[in-house]
Amino acid sequence: TVVAAYDDPAITDLQVRIDRYPELVTALRTNRPVLIGDIAQDPMFADTRELWKREGRTPPIRSVLTIPFGLDRRQSGIFFLRTERGDRTLTAEDSDFAEVVIRAAVAAIRRAHALESTRADNRRLEELATTDALTRLINRRALLERLSVEVDRARRFKSQLSLLMLDLDHFKQVNDVRGHLAGDDILRQMGTLLAGVVRTIDVVARYGGEEFVLILPETSTDGAAVFAERLRERVAEESFELDGAKGFHLTCSIGVATFPSPHVASTEDLFARADEALYRAKSGGRNQVRT
């Protein structure tokens, strides 16, 4: 495959029959540069010249130079240089100079690949460090960092921020009766449900166990309570899939707190008030919202 051509920059991904290019075949087989001063005389091109004769062709080529290179175990290539009849013959000095240039270019490409690979690895490591492996939501660590940022933003712009703490009711029974694998499956589905009902500016996290936290920027207590009630109803109506069949139902309890509000002046206060509201929801009979 010709990926780039000096003759015509528009040429990309041009397929060629390599058996018609003995210099390319030799360079690939030996992994060494091949320099042919005159293809009309060189024995390497004897069969090719016969082929051209049968086809009635006389290619206007005089010299060819091929320099093989490898980028990695999967990618390799050949730098291919040729001159036409009437041009000067390519020499060993041309080959040496071209090889220096090609090696430098390959080294630069390898460094770029290594840098991009390192960046990709760092992104994957960062994602692993901040993502809950089961639900693919952000984890507790990332949640606390994000909440701190959102509280600072709300304070700076004098806006409100609400926090919802959601706990699945009687979830221990799912693990005890159906097993932990079934419980994990429900938690995965719950994560997908929550991620699908929030706004793009909202944040959903798995706080731990069967407990989830939602950050709702620019949302008052009244607005958060209305949303939490709709969410409670949505969870109660959801037909979860268990053991390959839908029809399993759950309820949830939700605690709501808002920053800033009385007794809520920090991230710690916000969590504490939401946790207290969740406790009241659960102790009051579950499947309800408390603020």
Protein Blocks (a to p, Z undefined) as FASTA:
>chain_A
ZZbdfklmmbghiacdfklmmklmmmmmnopacddfblklmmklmmmmmmmmmnopacfb
fbdcdddddfblmbccdddddddehiacddfklmmmmmmmmmmmmmmmmmmmmmmmmmmm
mmmmmmmmmpcfklopacfklmmmmmmmmmmmmmmnopacdddddddehklmmmmmnopk
lmmmmmmmmmmmmmmmmcfkbccddfbhjbccdddehiafklmmmmmmmmmmmmmmpccd
eehiahiacdddddddddddehiabfklmmmmmmmmmmmmmmnngaiacZZ
